[in-house]
Amino acid sequence: SRSGADPKHGEQDRGGGDSQRSDSSEAAAGGEVILSVMDRARFQAKRLILHPKFDQFVILLIMVSSVLLAVDSPNVDEDSKLKKALNITDVVFVCLFSLEAAIKMFALGIKKYFASGWNLMDFVIVVIGAIGAILELSGSATMQAARSMRSFRALRPMRMAARAEGMRIVIEALFQAIPPIMNVALVCILFYLIFGIL
């Protein structure tokens, strides 16, 4: 009787093993499909951000946003149609800049994205603009905080430096010249102190 039961158990064991192997192969195939879809999406996102038209479009958005920032002066009436239109366009620009940052992070990866100081500057400016827009839309209770955050929108034109090669070289040269300038300033202060004592 024991010899008669063994073939049945063997068949059941083989059947269970086959089902487990098929489940694992299906799971692996599903994981490969997800990875392939993510890889294709990342490849397309990288092609998008490396396209020259992409940077030109972002520069155009920055220029239009800067012009609207110049129009949005404290003398504009809060209840006027112009002020409402400026507020709406500001939210639109914040959404577009946030989308740009999200596409770049997805295409490059978070670690590689934040490895660049220019990308870090872009991200900080976008986050500040998003916080200001959220505070402004939340109501009058946080209006003072929103106004203080809106002053940081003046940093948006700095984002053009990351895309214009000439401006980027000039700004990098200015930052590299700061330590020698500080040394010269310390020497000047020392001479002022000496002549002040005399």
C-alpha positions in Angstrom: 0.0 0.0 0.0 2.9 2.3 0.7 4.3 1.7 -2.8 0.9 2.5 -4.3 0.6 5.8 -2.5 4.1 7.1 -3.4 3.5 7.7 -7.1 0.4 9.8 -6.2 2.3 11.9 -3.8 5.1 12.3 -6.3 2.7 13.5 -8.9 1.2 16.0 -6.4 4.7 17.2 -5.4 5.6 17.7 -9.0 2.4 19.5 -9.7 2.9 21.8 -6.8 6.5 22.5 -7.9 5.4 23.3 -11.4 2.7 25.7 -10.2 5.2 27.5 -7.9 7.7 27.7 -10.8 5.0 29.1 -13.1 3.9 31.7 -10.5 7.5 32.8 -9.9 8.1 33.0 -13.7 4.9 35.1 -14.1 6.0 37.4 -11.3 9.4 37.8 -12.9 7.8 38.5 -16.3 5.6 41.1 -14.7 8.5 42.7 -13.0 10.5 42.8 -16.3 7.5 44.4 -18.0 7.3 47.1 -15.4 11.0 47.7 -15.5 10.9 47.9 -19.3 8.0 50.4 -19.2 9.9 52.5 -16.7 13.1 52.4 -18.7 11.3 53.4 -21.9 9.5 56.3 -20.0 12.9 57.4 -18.5 14.5 57.2 -21.9 11.8 59.4 -23.5 12.0 61.9 -20.5 15.8 62.1 -21.0 15.3 62.7 -24.7 12.8 65.5 -23.9 15.1 67.4 -21.5 18.1 67.1 -23.8 16.2 68.5 -26.7 17.2 72.1 -27.5 13.6 73.2 -27.8 13.0 72.1 -24.2 15.5 74.6 -22.8 14.2 77.3 -25.2 10.7 76.8 -24.0 11.8 76.9 -20.3 13.8 80.2 -21.0 10.7 81.6 -22.6 8.6 80.7 -19.6 11.2 82.4 -17.3 11.3 85.5 -19.4 7.5 85.8 -19.5 7.3 85.1 -15.7 10.0 87.8 -15.1 8.0 90.4 -17.1 4.8 89.6 -15.2 6.8 89.9 -11.9 7.8 93.4 -13.0 4.1 94.2 -13.7 3.0 92.9 -10.4 3.9 95.9 -8.2 2.5 96.8 -4.8 0.5 99.6 -6.4 -1.7 97.2 -8.2 -5.2 97.0 -6.5 -5.8 93.6 -4.9 -9.4 93.5 -6.2 -8.5 94.5 -9.8 -8.8 92.1 -12.7 -5.1 92.6 -13.5 -4.2 91.4 -10.0 -6.4 88.3 -10.3 -5.0 87.5 -13.7 -1.4 87.9 -12.4 -2.2 85.5 -9.5 -3.7 82.9 -11.9 -0.7 83.1 -14.2 1.7 82.8 -11.2 0.0 79.6 -10.2 0.3 78.3 -13.8 4.0 79.1 -13.9 4.5 77.4 -10.6 2.8 74.3 -11.9 4.9 74.4 -15.2 8.2 74.8 -13.3 7.3 72.0 -10.9 6.5 69.8 -13.8 9.9 70.6 -15.4 11.7 69.8 -12.1 9.7 66.5 -11.8 10.6 65.4 -15.4 14.3 66.2 -14.8 14.3 64.2 -11.5 12.6 61.3 -13.2 14.9 61.3 -16.2 18.2 61.8 -14.4 17.4 60.2 -11.1 17.2 62.0 -7.8 20.9 61.5 -6.9 22.2 62.7 -10.3 19.7 65.6 -10.4 20.9 67.0 -7.0 24.5 66.4 -7.9 24.4 69.6 -9.9 24.4 72.9 -8.0 22.3 74.6 -10.7 19.6 71.9 -10.5 19.6 72.4 -6.7 19.2 76.1 -7.2 16.3 75.5 -9.6 14.7 73.1 -7.2 14.9 75.5 -4.2 13.4 78.3 -6.3 10.6 76.1 -7.5 9.8 74.8 -4.0 9.7 78.4 -2.6 7.4 79.5 -5.4 5.1 76.5 -4.8 5.0 77.2 -1.0 4.1 80.8 -1.7 1.3 79.9 -4.2 -0.1 77.4 -1.7 -0.1 80.0 1.1 -1.7 82.5 -1.1 -4.5 80.1 -2.2 -5.1 78.9 1.4 -6.8 82.2 2.5 -6.3 85.5 4.2 -5.0 84.0 7.4 -1.6 83.3 5.8 -1.7 86.3 3.4 1.2 88.0 5.2 3.4 84.9 5.0 2.4 84.5 1.4 3.5 88.0 0.6 6.8 87.5 2.3 7.3 84.2 0.3 6.3 86.0 -3.0 9.4 88.2 -2.6 11.5 85.2 -3.4 9.9 85.1 -6.9 12.6 87.6 -7.9 15.0 84.7 -7.9 13.3 83.2 -11.0 15.5 85.1 -13.5 18.5 83.4 -11.9 17.3 80.2 -13.4 18.3 81.5 -16.9 21.9 81.3 -15.8 21.7 77.5 -15.7 20.6 77.4 -19.3 22.7 80.3 -20.9 26.3 79.2 -21.2 27.7 82.7 -21.2 25.8 83.8 -18.0 26.7 80.5 -16.3 30.4 81.1 -17.0 30.2 84.7 -15.7 28.4 83.7 -12.5 30.8 80.8 -11.8 33.7 83.2 -12.3 32.1 85.7 -9.8 31.7 83.0 -7.2 35.3 81.8 -7.7 36.5 85.4 -7.2 34.7 85.8 -3.9 37.5 84.3 -1.7 40.3 86.5 -3.1 38.0 89.5 -2.8 37.4 88.6 0.8 41.1 88.5 1.5 41.5 92.0 -0.1 38.6 93.3 2.0 40.2 92.0 5.2 43.5 93.7 4.3 41.6 97.0 3.7 39.7 96.6 7.0 43.1 96.1 8.7 44.5 99.3 7.2 41.3 101.2 8.2 41.8 100.0 11.8 45.4 101.0 11.8 44.7 104.5 10.5 41.7 104.8 12.8 43.9 104.1 15.8 46.5 106.6 14.6 
